[in-house]
Amino acid sequence: MLSLIDTRPFPAVPTAFNMAGHVLSRGHSLPDKAALVILHPDRDEVFSYRQITAMVLGCASALRELGLNPGDRVLMRLQSSSAFPVVFLGAIAAGLVPVATSSVLTGPEITRLAALVAPRLIVAEPGVTLPDHTAPVIAADPAGWALQPAAEFHQGDAGREGYFVFTSGSSGQPEAVSHAHRAILARAAMHDAWEGLGTEDRLLHAGALNWTYTLGTGLLDPWTVGATALIPAAGTLPADLPALLAKARATVFAAAPGVFRQMLRTDLPALPHLRHALSAGEAMPDALRAEWHLRTGTDVHEALGMSELSTYVSGSPDRPAPPETAGFVQPGRLVACLGDDGRPVPCGTPGELAVSTADPGFMRGYLGRPTPAGPWFRTGDIAVMAETGAISLLGRKDDLMTAGGFRVSPVDVEAAFDNFPGLTACAAAEVEVAPGTRIIALFYEGPCGIEAPLLHQRAENLLARWKQPRHYQRLETLPRTANGKLIRRALAPLFQRPDL
């Protein structure tokens, strides 16, 4: 049996479509329900579906009055505030193309990105660094926009450019990823096959709004089904999240694994309303998932995704992922594990995960580069597909290590040190200790250094000889992207040569 899962047909794509109109349509029947709550420790900002729709369509009118044309790009320099979704959906409603960016980017960083996307307009909030660019800048004004006449949703081909996001940059310079309006349709499968999301839910997402994980799971999906999106205010720390979860009566919580880990270092309050949690961004260690369940009584359902497609493999409340797997291919997807020859390998054989380029949720392309050609987009993730269709990740193709003639997954090595006393996070990488001599090293975070014999003993107990690290090194902080993903390739330059 080949490692190929075909769950098509893909969702129908209308001939005339507007993504913002689709996201807000469910709220028309729930005008007074809370659509968005910005959570602060001492107060909350609550916006109903009626208010959100008025602000979005008023924003669309205001942008059109500036003389912008359909397809023009709008650079967003906004915090995690109500202005972010209003500008994002307002631009899309007007037929413009919003470009979501991180508010913490420095001047040189955002100047490079602005030069790449060439915006016609920049919408900003005070305190957010602006690029050195010729585009005019206007202030975000959701309250003022709500008083504007409501614009009509700009209709057009569902495959036209809808919005831009940036890759995390973990493999070089960030790239601008162009998505079509139709991308929202492909997310429908996630509501059941991962999120377990319904109209009555109150979903709290801990990530920054510019991240595709937060933007989709934290905002667009709740609004598409008529649920309530709960967003922590800018500057909220992981230690503050447990109290916000309890106060907001959140039923679903979403975050990256690193956030779960930091929250578990605090005293968690009772969370009687929480049904389950969602994780994405990187693989969650089984021990971390187990500790979360022990402390909260709720399960964590994980998803595998990328900026180019969003999630496509997941477990869910109705179909939990088997142990040590990432879950199952979502409905509406065509996924395979490919060998070096580009053909699906047999089930049980490692191969590179690939997704169909015909998927409606797949990107239009990277800005400034040719549209991806061929039937498959290779993700760079090495995985094994079971005959049941469950996917087990082995690591990134360029993160895999070689030891004793064997290919070794860093995920396997790192999992052996889950819950090790004094070690709070770790990452494995291959390093060169002498010309032509390479070893596996384990870099770790912790309040203080750990005696190497103790770490060696753990490795000997849990890992085959060729998988055991030969070097252990404490770092104050492991290299991560702004969204908390490990950057394993950044570890080798941090290596301090041991006396071998």
Buried (B, 14 or more C-beta within 10 A) or exposed (E): EBBBBEBEEBBEBEEEBBBBBBBBBBBEEBBEBBBBBBBBEEEBEBBBBBBBBBBBBBBBBBBBEBEBEEEBBBBBBBBBBBBBBBBBBBBBBBBBBBBBBBBBBEEEBBBBBBEBBBBBBBBBBEEBBBBEBEBEBBEBBBEEBBEBEBBEBBBBBBBBBBBBBBBBBBEEEBBBBBBBBBBBBBBBBBBBBBBBBBEEBBBBBBBBBBBBBBBBBBBBBBBBBBBBBBBBBBEBEBEBBBBBBBBBBBBBBBBBBBBBBBBBEBEBEEBEBBBBBBBBBBBBBEEBBEBBBEBBEBBBBBBBBBBBBBBBBBBBBEBBBBEEBBBBBBBBBBBBBBBEEEEBBEBEEBBBBBBBBEBBBBBBBBBEEEEBEEEBBBBBBBBBBBEEBBBBBBBBEEBBBEBEEEEBBBBBBBBBBBEBEBBBBBBBBBBEBEEEEBBBBBBBBBEEEBEEEBBBEBBEEBBEEBBBBBBBBBBEEBBBBBBBBBBBBBBBEBBEEBEE
